[in-house]
């Protein structure tokens, strides 16, 4: 799941608005808990969970 899709689905918060420049692109800051949640979502996808199962787990705060 791409970060923008996860944000649109409400699984991750939008960026806080701060960023640093890295060459020709920007690197945005996210809260630490959001980075951990993104790692958990990526791990669950790698383990074969469906998008709906991940969404339900995130909503129940199981990850």
N, CA, C and O of each residue as an XYZ file, in Angstrom:
252
protein
N       0.849     -1.173      0.000
C       0.000      0.000      0.000
C       0.889      1.228      0.000
O       1.818      1.331      0.801
N       0.612      2.135     -0.876
C       1.415      3.352     -0.959
C       1.012      4.308      0.157
O      -0.140      4.311      0.590
N       1.963      5.120      0.623
C       1.650      6.024      1.739
C       0.442      6.914      1.489
O      -0.376      7.095      2.391
N       0.307      7.476      0.289
C      -0.839      8.346      0.029
C      -2.147      7.576      0.090
O      -3.158      8.113      0.542
N      -2.142      6.324     -0.359
C      -3.347      5.505     -0.274
C      -3.687      5.216      1.180
O      -4.858      5.238      1.559
N      -2.675      4.944      1.999
C      -2.911      4.680      3.419
C      -3.442      5.924      4.119
O      -4.281      5.824      5.015
N      -2.960      7.090      3.718
C      -3.460      8.339      4.295
C      -4.914      8.539      3.880
O      -5.751      8.902      4.706
N      -5.216      8.304      2.611
C      -6.581      8.486      2.112
C      -7.555      7.537      2.795
O      -8.719      7.886      2.994
N      -7.097      6.345      3.157
C      -7.962      5.375      3.826
C      -8.057      5.622      5.330
O      -8.807      4.937      6.025
N      -7.312      6.582      5.827
C      -7.382      6.888      7.244
C      -6.499      6.017      8.112
O      -6.630      6.036      9.336
N      -5.596      5.246      7.503
C      -4.725      4.372      8.281
C      -3.515      5.119      8.822
O      -2.977      4.756      9.868
N      -3.090      6.147      8.125
C      -1.961      6.966      8.557
C      -2.385      8.431      8.551
O      -3.253      8.823      7.771
N      -1.781      9.235      9.410
C      -2.132     10.654      9.426
C      -1.473     11.383      8.256
O      -0.479     10.903      7.711
N      -2.011     12.524      7.870
C      -1.314     13.324      6.863
C      -0.023     13.889      7.448
O       0.145     13.943      8.666
N       0.867     14.300      6.587
C       2.138     14.881      7.024
C       1.877     16.102      7.891
O       0.880     16.800      7.705
N       2.766     16.360      8.830
C       2.598     17.503      9.729
C       2.929     18.820      9.039
O       2.741     19.884      9.630
N       3.413     18.775      7.812
C       3.700     19.995      7.069
C       5.167     20.385      7.066
O       5.570     21.241      6.278
N       5.977     19.781      7.927
C       7.404     20.103      7.951
C       8.155     19.137      7.044
O       7.772     17.975      6.907
N       9.204     19.616      6.437
C       9.997     18.767      5.558
C      11.421     19.294      5.492
O      11.711     20.432      5.862
N      12.310     18.413      4.998
C      13.680     18.815      4.708
C      13.915     18.555      3.229
O      13.280     17.678      2.642
N      14.810     19.300      2.632
C      15.137     19.082      1.225
C      16.262     18.061      1.140
O      17.264     18.148      1.851
N      16.073     17.104      0.263
C      17.074     16.072      0.029
C      17.322     16.022     -1.475
O      16.640     15.306     -2.207
N      18.292     16.781     -1.913
C      18.545     16.875     -3.349
C      17.423     17.652     -4.012
O      17.171     18.811     -3.679
N      16.747     16.999     -4.960
C      15.651     17.652     -5.680
C      14.287     17.244     -5.143
O      13.269     17.538     -5.771
N      14.243     16.583     -4.015
C      12.958     16.154     -3.466
C      12.830     16.585     -2.014
O      13.796     17.036     -1.398
N      11.655     16.445     -1.490
C      11.398     16.794     -0.097
C      11.144     15.524      0.703
O      10.513     14.590      0.208
N      11.633     15.489      1.929
C      11.380     14.387      2.846
C      10.529     14.952      3.971
O      10.960     15.848      4.695
N       9.322     14.427      4.114
C       8.370     14.956      5.082
C       8.494     14.245      6.426
O       8.867     13.074      6.500
N       8.171     14.980      7.480
C       8.185     14.435      8.834
C       6.821     13.850      9.170
O       5.788     14.426      8.831
N       6.828     12.710      9.832
C       5.613     12.078     10.337
C       5.828     11.771     11.809
O       6.970     11.612     12.242
N       4.758     11.684     12.587
C       4.909     11.313     13.994
C       5.519      9.911     14.107
O       5.342      9.077     13.219
N       6.231      9.665     15.195
C       6.900      8.367     15.379
C       5.904      7.215     15.349
O       6.197      6.163     14.781
N       4.732      7.399     15.951
C       3.750      6.310     15.962
C       3.263      5.992     14.546
O       2.922      4.845     14.259
N       3.227      6.979     13.670
C       2.787      6.745     12.296
C       3.821      5.930     11.526
O       3.465      5.093     10.696
N       5.091      6.172     11.800
C       6.155      5.402     11.146
C       6.083      3.945     11.598
O       6.235      3.034     10.784
N       5.853      3.726     12.881
C       5.716      2.356     13.396
C       4.502      1.669     12.778
O       4.570      0.499     12.400
N       3.393      2.396     12.677
C       2.185      1.818     12.092
C       2.427      1.464     10.626
O       1.966      0.422     10.161
N       3.139      2.313      9.897
C       3.440      2.031      8.491
C       4.288      0.768      8.367
O       4.080     -0.034      7.456
N       5.234      0.590      9.272
C       6.050     -0.636      9.261
C       5.189     -1.858      9.530
O       5.361     -2.898      8.894
N       4.252     -1.731     10.481
C       3.362     -2.849     10.794
C       2.468     -3.192      9.606
O       2.248     -4.368      9.313
N       1.955     -2.178      8.925
C       1.112     -2.409      7.752
C       1.914     -3.110      6.662
O       1.421     -4.044      6.029
N       3.139     -2.667      6.443
C       4.001     -3.286      5.429
C       4.296     -4.742      5.793
O       4.294     -5.614      4.923
N       4.548     -5.002      7.066
C       4.812     -6.369      7.521
C       3.587     -7.258      7.304
O       3.711     -8.389      6.835
N       2.401     -6.739      7.649
C       1.181     -7.521      7.479
C       0.923     -7.829      6.006
O       0.494     -8.934      5.671
N       1.183     -6.850      5.111
C       1.023     -7.106      3.679
C       1.976     -8.203      3.215
O       1.603     -9.057      2.412
N       3.211     -8.176      3.723
C       4.199     -9.191      3.346
C       3.791    -10.572      3.851
O       4.124    -11.586      3.237
N       3.070    -10.608      4.968
C       2.616    -11.884      5.526
C       1.358    -12.407      4.848
O       0.909    -13.515      5.143
N       0.781    -11.616      3.937
C      -0.351    -12.090      3.159
C      -1.721    -11.665      3.648
O      -2.726    -12.179      3.157
N      -1.796    -10.749      4.593
C      -3.090    -10.258      5.055
C      -3.730     -9.411      3.960
O      -3.036     -8.725      3.209
N      -5.049     -9.465      3.876
C      -5.753     -8.648      2.882
C      -5.854     -7.210      3.373
O      -5.665     -6.929      4.557
N      -6.151     -6.311      2.453
C      -6.308     -4.906      2.812
C      -7.405     -4.702      3.837
O      -7.275     -3.875      4.740
N      -8.491     -5.459      3.698
C      -9.602     -5.333      4.646
C      -9.183     -5.806      6.039
O      -9.542     -5.174      7.033
N      -8.434     -6.897      6.128
C      -7.961     -7.385      7.427
C      -7.032     -6.374      8.082
O      -7.102     -6.158      9.292
N      -6.169     -5.759      7.297
C      -5.255     -4.749      7.834
C      -6.048     -3.546      8.328
O      -5.789     -3.025      9.412
N      -7.007     -3.113      7.532
C      -7.820     -1.954      7.907
C      -8.553     -2.222      9.221
O      -8.593     -1.356     10.095
N      -9.127     -3.405      9.366
C      -9.846     -3.750     10.594
C      -8.897     -3.809     11.783
O      -9.244     -3.350     12.871
N      -7.702     -4.367     11.592
C      -6.727     -4.453     12.682
C      -6.272     -3.065     13.120
O      -6.128     -2.808     14.315
N      -6.047     -2.174     12.166
C      -5.625     -0.809     12.499
C      -6.736     -0.092     13.246
O      -6.479      0.608     14.225
N      -7.958     -0.262     12.792
C      -9.088      0.393     13.451
C      -9.274     -0.109     14.884
O      -9.684      0.651     15.762
N      -8.971     -1.385     15.118
C      -9.089     -1.947     16.475
C      -7.842     -1.694     17.302
O      -7.777     -2.080     18.469
N      -6.830     -1.033     16.687
C      -5.561     -0.734     17.372
C      -4.835     -2.004     17.811
O      -4.210     -2.032     18.871
N      -4.921     -3.066     16.982
C      -4.243     -4.315     17.312
C      -2.789     -4.314     16.885
O      -2.016     -5.161     17.334
N      -2.402     -3.387     16.031
C      -1.002     -3.375     15.596
C      -0.326     -2.143     16.118
O       0.862     -1.937     15.865
